[in-house]
Amino acid sequence: MVIISFHSLEDRIVKAAFRKWNALVSARRERLAADAAEPESELLTKKPIMPSASEIHANPRARSAKMRAVERM
């Protein structure tokens, strides 16, 4: 799942949701470690991906965009 936020409050919500989801998955993984279960998800971006200077120059509205991603396995 990839989410692009354009406002700091939106990014805060996404960041908190991904952290909470990752914590739940980690806890579930620890309980199922005896069963050698595969991990269900992985955070792909620990920090948000921001637009480059050339992208901002081409599209000034992109300056506040932040992209975060998580992958379900």
PDB file of N, CA, C and O in Angstrom:
ATOM      1  N   MET A   1       0.857  -1.143   0.000  1.00  0.00           N
ATOM      2  CA  MET A   1       0.000   0.000   0.000  1.00  0.00           C
ATOM      3  C   MET A   1       0.912   1.217   0.000  1.00  0.00           C
ATOM      4  O   MET A   1       1.892   1.279   0.742  1.00  0.00           O
ATOM      5  N   VAL A   2       0.576   2.170  -0.834  1.00  0.00           N
ATOM      6  CA  VAL A   2       1.323   3.415  -0.917  1.00  0.00           C
ATOM      7  C   VAL A   2       0.350   4.553  -0.662  1.00  0.00           C
ATOM      8  O   VAL A   2      -0.730   4.608  -1.250  1.00  0.00           O
ATOM      9  N   ILE A   3       0.746   5.463   0.226  1.00  0.00           N
ATOM     10  CA  ILE A   3      -0.095   6.612   0.545  1.00  0.00           C
ATOM     11  C   ILE A   3       0.731   7.873   0.347  1.00  0.00           C
ATOM     12  O   ILE A   3       1.860   7.976   0.825  1.00  0.00           O
ATOM     13  N   ILE A   4       0.151   8.825  -0.363  1.00  0.00           N
ATOM     14  CA  ILE A   4       0.772  10.128  -0.553  1.00  0.00           C
ATOM     15  C   ILE A   4      -0.055  11.135   0.221  1.00  0.00           C
ATOM     16  O   ILE A   4      -1.261  11.263   0.008  1.00  0.00           O
ATOM     17  N   SER A   5       0.608  11.852   1.124  1.00  0.00           N
ATOM     18  CA  SER A   5      -0.088  12.878   1.903  1.00  0.00           C
ATOM     19  C   SER A   5       0.436  14.246   1.482  1.00  0.00           C
ATOM     20  O   SER A   5       1.593  14.385   1.085  1.00  0.00           O
ATOM     21  N   PHE A   6      -0.426  15.250   1.573  1.00  0.00           N
ATOM     22  CA  PHE A   6      -0.068  16.592   1.143  1.00  0.00           C
ATOM     23  C   PHE A   6      -0.096  17.595   2.291  1.00  0.00           C
ATOM     24  O   PHE A   6       0.137  18.785   2.081  1.00  0.00           O
ATOM     25  N   HIS A   7      -0.378  17.128   3.485  1.00  0.00           N
ATOM     26  CA  HIS A   7      -0.462  18.013   4.638  1.00  0.00           C
ATOM     27  C   HIS A   7       0.182  17.304   5.817  1.00  0.00           C
ATOM     28  O   HIS A   7       0.110  16.079   5.921  1.00  0.00           O
ATOM     29  N   SER A   8       0.814  18.064   6.708  1.00  0.00           N
ATOM     30  CA  SER A   8       1.534  17.442   7.820  1.00  0.00           C
ATOM     31  C   SER A   8       0.617  16.645   8.744  1.00  0.00           C
ATOM     32  O   SER A   8       1.030  15.623   9.292  1.00  0.00           O
ATOM     33  N   LEU A   9      -0.619  17.099   8.922  1.00  0.00           N
ATOM     34  CA  LEU A   9      -1.543  16.341   9.773  1.00  0.00           C
ATOM     35  C   LEU A   9      -1.935  15.017   9.128  1.00  0.00           C
ATOM     36  O   LEU A   9      -2.087  14.006   9.814  1.00  0.00           O
ATOM     37  N   GLU A  10      -2.097  15.029   7.801  1.00  0.00           N
ATOM     38  CA  GLU A  10      -2.387  13.779   7.091  1.00  0.00           C
ATOM     39  C   GLU A  10      -1.214  12.818   7.243  1.00  0.00           C
ATOM     40  O   GLU A  10      -1.406  11.627   7.486  1.00  0.00           O
ATOM     41  N   ASP A  11       0.012  13.345   7.096  1.00  0.00           N
ATOM     42  CA  ASP A  11       1.197  12.499   7.199  1.00  0.00           C
ATOM     43  C   ASP A  11       1.325  11.915   8.596  1.00  0.00           C
ATOM     44  O   ASP A  11       1.736  10.765   8.755  1.00  0.00           O
ATOM     45  N   ARG A  12       0.981  12.691   9.598  1.00  0.00           N
ATOM     46  CA  ARG A  12       1.044  12.200  10.977  1.00  0.00           C
ATOM     47  C   ARG A  12       0.092  11.017  11.169  1.00  0.00           C
ATOM     48  O   ARG A  12       0.450  10.040  11.827  1.00  0.00           O
ATOM     49  N   ILE A  13      -1.101  11.093  10.608  1.00  0.00           N
ATOM     50  CA  ILE A  13      -2.080  10.009  10.717  1.00  0.00           C
ATOM     51  C   ILE A  13      -1.561   8.755  10.022  1.00  0.00           C
ATOM     52  O   ILE A  13      -1.646   7.656  10.570  1.00  0.00           O
ATOM     53  N   VAL A  14      -1.024   8.920   8.817  1.00  0.00           N
ATOM     54  CA  VAL A  14      -0.492   7.785   8.059  1.00  0.00           C
ATOM     55  C   VAL A  14       0.674   7.149   8.805  1.00  0.00           C
ATOM     56  O   VAL A  14       0.752   5.926   8.921  1.00  0.00           O
ATOM     57  N   LYS A  15       1.579   7.981   9.310  1.00  0.00           N
ATOM     58  CA  LYS A  15       2.744   7.491  10.045  1.00  0.00           C
ATOM     59  C   LYS A  15       2.321   6.697  11.276  1.00  0.00           C
ATOM     60  O   LYS A  15       2.856   5.620  11.541  1.00  0.00           O
ATOM     61  N   ALA A  16       1.369   7.225  12.019  1.00  0.00           N
ATOM     62  CA  ALA A  16       0.890   6.538  13.224  1.00  0.00           C
ATOM     63  C   ALA A  16       0.203   5.220  12.868  1.00  0.00           C
ATOM     64  O   ALA A  16       0.393   4.214  13.552  1.00  0.00           O
ATOM     65  N   ALA A  17      -0.585   5.225  11.812  1.00  0.00           N
ATOM     66  CA  ALA A  17      -1.283   4.007  11.398  1.00  0.00           C
ATOM     67  C   ALA A  17      -0.292   2.937  10.961  1.00  0.00           C
ATOM     68  O   ALA A  17      -0.448   1.769  11.319  1.00  0.00           O
ATOM     69  N   PHE A  18       0.725   3.317  10.192  1.00  0.00           N
ATOM     70  CA  PHE A  18       1.725   2.340   9.752  1.00  0.00           C
ATOM     71  C   PHE A  18       2.502   1.795  10.939  1.00  0.00           C
ATOM     72  O   PHE A  18       2.773   0.595  10.997  1.00  0.00           O
ATOM     73  N   ARG A  19       2.868   2.657  11.894  1.00  0.00           N
ATOM     74  CA  ARG A  19       3.590   2.189  13.073  1.00  0.00           C
ATOM     75  C   ARG A  19       2.740   1.240  13.903  1.00  0.00           C
ATOM     76  O   ARG A  19       3.226   0.211  14.374  1.00  0.00           O
ATOM     77  N   LYS A  20       1.473   1.586  14.080  1.00  0.00           N
ATOM     78  CA  LYS A  20       0.574   0.737  14.855  1.00  0.00           C
ATOM     79  C   LYS A  20       0.402  -0.606  14.170  1.00  0.00           C
ATOM     80  O   LYS A  20       0.446  -1.650  14.820  1.00  0.00           O
ATOM     81  N   TRP A  21       0.204  -0.583  12.855  1.00  0.00           N
ATOM     82  CA  TRP A  21       0.022  -1.810  12.093  1.00  0.00           C
ATOM     83  C   TRP A  21       1.288  -2.660  12.152  1.00  0.00           C
ATOM     84  O   TRP A  21       1.212  -3.879  12.307  1.00  0.00           O
ATOM     85  N   ASN A  22       2.441  -2.026  12.029  1.00  0.00           N
ATOM     86  CA  ASN A  22       3.703  -2.752  12.084  1.00  0.00           C
ATOM     87  C   ASN A  22       3.906  -3.363  13.465  1.00  0.00           C
ATOM     88  O   ASN A  22       4.411  -4.480  13.574  1.00  0.00           O
ATOM     89  N   ALA A  23       3.521  -2.648  14.524  1.00  0.00           N
ATOM     90  CA  ALA A  23       3.637  -3.185  15.883  1.00  0.00           C
ATOM     91  C   ALA A  23       2.723  -4.386  16.069  1.00  0.00           C
ATOM     92  O   ALA A  23       3.113  -5.373  16.692  1.00  0.00           O
ATOM     93  N   LEU A  24       1.518  -4.311  15.538  1.00  0.00           N
ATOM     94  CA  LEU A  24       0.591  -5.440  15.635  1.00  0.00           C
ATOM     95  C   LEU A  24       1.125  -6.642  14.884  1.00  0.00           C
ATOM     96  O   LEU A  24       1.033  -7.771  15.367  1.00  0.00           O
ATOM     97  N   VAL A  25       1.678  -6.410  13.713  1.00  0.00           N
ATOM     98  CA  VAL A  25       2.230  -7.505  12.920  1.00  0.00           C
ATOM     99  C   VAL A  25       3.440  -8.096  13.633  1.00  0.00           C
ATOM    100  O   VAL A  25       3.614  -9.315  13.647  1.00  0.00           O
ATOM    101  N   SER A  26       4.287  -7.235  14.233  1.00  0.00           N
ATOM    102  CA  SER A  26       5.464  -7.731  14.955  1.00  0.00           C
ATOM    103  C   SER A  26       5.055  -8.577  16.150  1.00  0.00           C
ATOM    104  O   SER A  26       5.650  -9.623  16.408  1.00  0.00           O
ATOM    105  N   ALA A  27       4.042  -8.127  16.879  1.00  0.00           N
ATOM    106  CA  ALA A  27       3.569  -8.893  18.031  1.00  0.00           C
ATOM    107  C   ALA A  27       3.012 -10.244  17.587  1.00  0.00           C
ATOM    108  O   ALA A  27       3.258 -11.266  18.228  1.00  0.00           O
ATOM    109  N   ARG A  28       2.268 -10.240  16.494  1.00  0.00           N
ATOM    110  CA  ARG A  28       1.704 -11.488  15.974  1.00  0.00           C
ATOM    111  C   ARG A  28       2.827 -12.409  15.518  1.00  0.00           C
ATOM    112  O   ARG A  28       2.755 -13.622  15.711  1.00  0.00           O
ATOM    113  N   ARG A  29       3.871 -11.832  14.912  1.00  0.00           N
ATOM    114  CA  ARG A  29       5.008 -12.610  14.452  1.00  0.00           C
ATOM    115  C   ARG A  29       5.717 -13.288  15.617  1.00  0.00           C
ATOM    116  O   ARG A  29       6.118 -14.448  15.517  1.00  0.00           O
ATOM    117  N   GLU A  30       5.869 -12.560  16.724  1.00  0.00           N
ATOM    118  CA  GLU A  30       6.532 -13.126  17.898  1.00  0.00           C
ATOM    119  C   GLU A  30       5.735 -14.293  18.469  1.00  0.00           C
ATOM    120  O   GLU A  30       6.307 -15.300  18.885  1.00  0.00           O
ATOM    121  N   ARG A  31       4.404 -14.152  18.485  1.00  0.00           N
ATOM    122  CA  ARG A  31       3.577 -15.250  19.007  1.00  0.00           C
ATOM    123  C   ARG A  31       3.633 -16.467  18.106  1.00  0.00           C
ATOM    124  O   ARG A  31       3.551 -17.600  18.579  1.00  0.00           O
ATOM    125  N   LEU A  32       3.771 -16.236  16.808  1.00  0.00           N
ATOM    126  CA  LEU A  32       3.772 -17.348  15.866  1.00  0.00           C
ATOM    127  C   LEU A  32       5.176 -17.806  15.495  1.00  0.00           C
ATOM    128  O   LEU A  32       5.341 -18.613  14.581  1.00  0.00           O
ATOM    129  N   ALA A  33       6.188 -17.301  16.192  1.00  0.00           N
ATOM    130  CA  ALA A  33       7.572 -17.645  15.860  1.00  0.00           C
ATOM    131  C   ALA A  33       7.809 -19.154  15.961  1.00  0.00           C
ATOM    132  O   ALA A  33       8.596 -19.715  15.198  1.00  0.00           O
ATOM    133  N   ALA A  34       7.142 -19.793  16.882  1.00  0.00           N
ATOM    134  CA  ALA A  34       7.308 -21.234  17.029  1.00  0.00           C
ATOM    135  C   ALA A  34       6.794 -21.983  15.800  1.00  0.00           C
ATOM    136  O   ALA A  34       7.261 -23.077  15.484  1.00  0.00           O
ATOM    137  N   ASP A  35       5.832 -21.377  15.118  1.00  0.00           N
ATOM    138  CA  ASP A  35       5.272 -22.011  13.923  1.00  0.00           C
ATOM    139  C   ASP A  35       6.063 -21.665  12.667  1.00  0.00           C
ATOM    140  O   ASP A  35       5.742 -22.151  11.582  1.00  0.00           O
ATOM    141  N   ALA A  36       7.108 -20.820  12.802  1.00  0.00           N
ATOM    142  CA  ALA A  36       7.934 -20.377  11.674  1.00  0.00           C
ATOM    143  C   ALA A  36       7.075 -19.726  10.590  1.00  0.00           C
ATOM    144  O   ALA A  36       7.233 -20.008   9.402  1.00  0.00           O
ATOM    145  N   ALA A  37       6.186 -18.870  11.010  1.00  0.00           N
ATOM    146  CA  ALA A  37       5.307 -18.187  10.062  1.00  0.00           C
ATOM    147  C   ALA A  37       6.063 -17.102   9.320  1.00  0.00           C
ATOM    148  O   ALA A  37       6.969 -16.471   9.866  1.00  0.00           O
ATOM    149  N   GLU A  38       5.686 -16.896   8.092  1.00  0.00           N
ATOM    150  CA  GLU A  38       6.266 -15.822   7.286  1.00  0.00           C
ATOM    151  C   GLU A  38       5.745 -14.482   7.786  1.00  0.00           C
ATOM    152  O   GLU A  38       4.601 -14.408   8.236  1.00  0.00           O
ATOM    153  N   PRO A  39       6.546 -13.416   7.724  1.00  0.00           N
ATOM    154  CA  PRO A  39       6.051 -12.094   8.111  1.00  0.00           C
ATOM    155  C   PRO A  39       4.935 -11.645   7.164  1.00  0.00           C
ATOM    156  O   PRO A  39       4.976 -11.916   5.964  1.00  0.00           O
ATOM    157  N   GLU A  40       3.948 -10.960   7.720  1.00  0.00           N
ATOM    158  CA  GLU A  40       2.795 -10.552   6.923  1.00  0.00           C
ATOM    159  C   GLU A  40       2.997  -9.232   6.204  1.00  0.00           C
ATOM    160  O   GLU A  40       2.435  -9.016   5.130  1.00  0.00           O
ATOM    161  N   SER A  41       3.801  -8.341   6.791  1.00  0.00           N
ATOM    162  CA  SER A  41       4.021  -7.051   6.145  1.00  0.00           C
ATOM    163  C   SER A  41       5.380  -6.507   6.519  1.00  0.00           C
ATOM    164  O   SER A  41       6.022  -6.966   7.464  1.00  0.00           O
ATOM    165  N   GLU A  42       5.803  -5.513   5.749  1.00  0.00           N
ATOM    166  CA  GLU A  42       7.095  -4.888   5.987  1.00  0.00           C
ATOM    167  C   GLU A  42       7.003  -3.424   5.574  1.00  0.00           C
ATOM    168  O   GLU A  42       6.489  -3.100   4.504  1.00  0.00           O
ATOM    169  N   LEU A  43       7.508  -2.544   6.439  1.00  0.00           N
ATOM    170  CA  LEU A  43       7.559  -1.133   6.085  1.00  0.00           C
ATOM    171  C   LEU A  43       8.624  -0.962   5.012  1.00  0.00           C
ATOM    172  O   LEU A  43       9.769  -1.373   5.198  1.00  0.00           O
ATOM    173  N   LEU A  44       8.253  -0.362   3.901  1.00  0.00           N
ATOM    174  CA  LEU A  44       9.210  -0.146   2.829  1.00  0.00           C
ATOM    175  C   LEU A  44       9.926   1.188   2.974  1.00  0.00           C
ATOM    176  O   LEU A  44      11.042   1.356   2.482  1.00  0.00           O
ATOM    177  N   THR A  45       9.283   2.139   3.650  1.00  0.00           N
ATOM    178  CA  THR A  45       9.872   3.464   3.827  1.00  0.00           C
ATOM    179  C   THR A  45       9.834   3.828   5.299  1.00  0.00           C
ATOM    180  O   THR A  45       8.761   4.077   5.848  1.00  0.00           O
ATOM    181  N   LYS A  46      10.982   3.864   5.939  1.00  0.00           N
ATOM    182  CA  LYS A  46      11.021   4.295   7.338  1.00  0.00           C
ATOM    183  C   LYS A  46      10.842   5.798   7.421  1.00  0.00           C
ATOM    184  O   LYS A  46      10.238   6.306   8.366  1.00  0.00           O
ATOM    185  N   LYS A  47      11.361   6.506   6.443  1.00  0.00           N
ATOM    186  CA  LYS A  47      11.169   7.947   6.344  1.00  0.00           C
ATOM    187  C   LYS A  47      10.397   8.222   5.056  1.00  0.00           C
ATOM    188  O   LYS A  47      10.502   7.450   4.103  1.00  0.00           O
ATOM    189  N   PRO A  48       9.630   9.298   5.011  1.00  0.00           N
ATOM    190  CA  PRO A  48       8.846   9.566   3.804  1.00  0.00           C
ATOM    191  C   PRO A  48       9.740   9.912   2.616  1.00  0.00           C
ATOM    192  O   PRO A  48      10.816  10.487   2.775  1.00  0.00           O
ATOM    193  N   ILE A  49       9.275   9.553   1.441  1.00  0.00           N
ATOM    194  CA  ILE A  49       9.960   9.917   0.209  1.00  0.00           C
ATOM    195  C   ILE A  49       9.404  11.259  -0.238  1.00  0.00           C
ATOM    196  O   ILE A  49       8.195  11.427  -0.392  1.00  0.00           O
ATOM    197  N   MET A  50      10.307  12.214  -0.446  1.00  0.00           N
ATOM    198  CA  MET A  50       9.921  13.568  -0.807  1.00  0.00           C
ATOM    199  C   MET A  50      10.274  13.811  -2.282  1.00  0.00           C
ATOM    200  O   MET A  50      11.153  13.141  -2.824  1.00  0.00           O
ATOM    201  N   PRO A  51       9.599  14.758  -2.925  1.00  0.00           N
ATOM    202  CA  PRO A  51       9.910  15.048  -4.329  1.00  0.00           C
ATOM    203  C   PRO A  51      11.286  15.705  -4.469  1.00  0.00           C
ATOM    204  O   PRO A  51      11.755  16.403  -3.570  1.00  0.00           O
ATOM    205  N   SER A  52      11.908  15.466  -5.603  1.00  0.00           N
ATOM    206  CA  SER A  52      13.218  16.058  -5.874  1.00  0.00           C
ATOM    207  C   SER A  52      13.055  17.528  -6.254  1.00  0.00           C
ATOM    208  O   SER A  52      11.946  17.996  -6.514  1.00  0.00           O
ATOM    209  N   ALA A  53      14.163  18.240  -6.281  1.00  0.00           N
ATOM    210  CA  ALA A  53      14.128  19.664  -6.634  1.00  0.00           C
ATOM    211  C   ALA A  53      13.624  19.871  -8.055  1.00  0.00           C
ATOM    212  O   ALA A  53      12.895  20.827  -8.320  1.00  0.00           O
ATOM    213  N   SER A  54      14.005  18.987  -8.971  1.00  0.00           N
ATOM    214  CA  SER A  54      13.548  19.128 -10.360  1.00  0.00           C
ATOM    215  C   SER A  54      12.041  18.877 -10.469  1.00  0.00           C
ATOM    216  O   SER A  54      11.357  19.528 -11.258  1.00  0.00           O
ATOM    217  N   GLU A  55      11.530  17.934  -9.678  1.00  0.00           N
ATOM    218  CA  GLU A  55      10.094  17.667  -9.688  1.00  0.00           C
ATOM    219  C   GLU A  55       9.319  18.844  -9.105  1.00  0.00           C
ATOM    220  O   GLU A  55       8.253  19.195  -9.609  1.00  0.00           O
ATOM    221  N   ILE A  56       9.844  19.448  -8.056  1.00  0.00           N
ATOM    222  CA  ILE A  56       9.193  20.625  -7.465  1.00  0.00           C
ATOM    223  C   ILE A  56       9.212  21.791  -8.447  1.00  0.00           C
ATOM    224  O   ILE A  56       8.249  22.553  -8.538  1.00  0.00           O
ATOM    225  N   HIS A  57      10.323  21.923  -9.186  1.00  0.00           N
ATOM    226  CA  HIS A  57      10.415  22.995 -10.184  1.00  0.00           C
ATOM    227  C   HIS A  57       9.368  22.793 -11.286  1.00  0.00           C
ATOM    228  O   HIS A  57       8.745  23.754 -11.737  1.00  0.00           O
ATOM    229  N   ALA A  58       9.180  21.553 -11.712  1.00  0.00           N
ATOM    230  CA  ALA A  58       8.204  21.247 -12.760  1.00  0.00           C
ATOM    231  C   ALA A  58       6.771  21.331 -12.240  1.00  0.00           C
ATOM    232  O   ALA A  58       5.862  21.690 -12.988  1.00  0.00           O
ATOM    233  N   ASN A  59       6.562  21.001 -10.957  1.00  0.00           N
ATOM    234  CA  ASN A  59       5.221  20.985 -10.369  1.00  0.00           C
ATOM    235  C   ASN A  59       5.309  21.547  -8.949  1.00  0.00           C
ATOM    236  O   ASN A  59       5.543  20.784  -8.012  1.00  0.00           O
ATOM    237  N   PRO A  60       5.130  22.849  -8.765  1.00  0.00           N
ATOM    238  CA  PRO A  60       5.276  23.457  -7.436  1.00  0.00           C
ATOM    239  C   PRO A  60       4.337  22.892  -6.378  1.00  0.00           C
ATOM    240  O   PRO A  60       4.654  22.954  -5.190  1.00  0.00           O
ATOM    241  N   ARG A  61       3.209  22.351  -6.768  1.00  0.00           N
ATOM    242  CA  ARG A  61       2.274  21.778  -5.799  1.00  0.00           C
ATOM    243  C   ARG A  61       2.814  20.505  -5.156  1.00  0.00           C
ATOM    244  O   ARG A  61       2.307  20.072  -4.121  1.00  0.00           O
ATOM    245  N   ALA A  62       3.822  19.914  -5.750  1.00  0.00           N
ATOM    246  CA  ALA A  62       4.389  18.669  -5.224  1.00  0.00           C
ATOM    247  C   ALA A  62       5.291  18.915  -4.019  1.00  0.00           C
ATOM    248  O   ALA A  62       5.710  17.957  -3.369  1.00  0.00           O
ATOM    249  N   ARG A  63       5.599  20.168  -3.705  1.00  0.00           N
ATOM    250  CA  ARG A  63       6.583  20.466  -2.654  1.00  0.00           C
ATOM    251  C   ARG A  63       6.193  19.920  -1.289  1.00  0.00           C
ATOM    252  O   ARG A  63       7.068  19.622  -0.476  1.00  0.00           O
ATOM    253  N   SER A  64       4.920  19.783  -1.022  1.00  0.00           N
ATOM    254  CA  SER A  64       4.499  19.303   0.299  1.00  0.00           C
ATOM    255  C   SER A  64       4.147  17.816   0.314  1.00  0.00           C
ATOM    256  O   SER A  64       3.738  17.294   1.351  1.00  0.00           O
ATOM    257  N   ALA A  65       4.297  17.134  -0.802  1.00  0.00           N
ATOM    258  CA  ALA A  65       3.927  15.716  -0.884  1.00  0.00           C
ATOM    259  C   ALA A  65       4.936  14.831  -0.149  1.00  0.00           C
ATOM    260  O   ALA A  65       6.147  15.040  -0.225  1.00  0.00           O
ATOM    261  N   LYS A  66       4.402  13.844   0.560  1.00  0.00           N
ATOM    262  CA  LYS A  66       5.225  12.835   1.234  1.00  0.00           C
ATOM    263  C   LYS A  66       4.611  11.475   0.943  1.00  0.00           C
ATOM    264  O   LYS A  66       3.402  11.282   1.078  1.00  0.00           O
ATOM    265  N   MET A  67       5.462  10.534   0.541  1.00  0.00           N
ATOM    266  CA  MET A  67       4.978   9.211   0.205  1.00  0.00           C
ATOM    267  C   MET A  67       5.526   8.195   1.201  1.00  0.00           C
ATOM    268  O   MET A  67       6.718   8.186   1.507  1.00  0.00           O
ATOM    269  N   ARG A  68       4.647   7.350   1.694  1.00  0.00           N
ATOM    270  CA  ARG A  68       5.020   6.251   2.593  1.00  0.00           C
ATOM    271  C   ARG A  68       4.449   4.956   2.010  1.00  0.00           C
ATOM    272  O   ARG A  68       3.409   4.966   1.352  1.00  0.00           O
ATOM    273  N   ALA A  69       5.145   3.842   2.262  1.00  0.00           N
ATOM    274  CA  ALA A  69       4.710   2.573   1.679  1.00  0.00           C
ATOM    275  C   ALA A  69       4.920   1.424   2.657  1.00  0.00           C
ATOM    276  O   ALA A  69       5.837   1.434   3.478  1.00  0.00           O
ATOM    277  N   VAL A  70       4.047   0.441   2.540  1.00  0.00           N
ATOM    278  CA  VAL A  70       4.139  -0.798   3.300  1.00  0.00           C
ATOM    279  C   VAL A  70       3.770  -1.935   2.337  1.00  0.00           C
ATOM    280  O   VAL A  70       2.908  -1.773   1.474  1.00  0.00           O
ATOM    281  N   GLU A  71       4.431  -3.081   2.498  1.00  0.00           N
ATOM    282  CA  GLU A  71       4.163  -4.217   1.616  1.00  0.00           C
ATOM    283  C   GLU A  71       3.628  -5.376   2.424  1.00  0.00           C
ATOM    284  O   GLU A  71       4.167  -5.725   3.475  1.00  0.00           O
ATOM    285  N   ARG A  72       2.568  -5.963   1.922  1.00  0.00           N
ATOM    286  CA  ARG A  72       2.005  -7.163   2.548  1.00  0.00           C
ATOM    287  C   ARG A  72       2.577  -8.372   1.838  1.00  0.00           C
ATOM    288  O   ARG A  72       2.575  -8.440   0.609  1.00  0.00           O
ATOM    289  N   MET A  73       3.054  -9.301   2.594  1.00  0.00           N
ATOM    290  CA  MET A  73       3.715 -10.458   2.019  1.00  0.00           C
ATOM    291  C   MET A  73       2.764 -11.598   1.832  1.00  0.00           C
ATOM    292  O   MET A  73       3.161 -12.661   1.354  1.00  0.00           O
TER     293      MET A  73
END
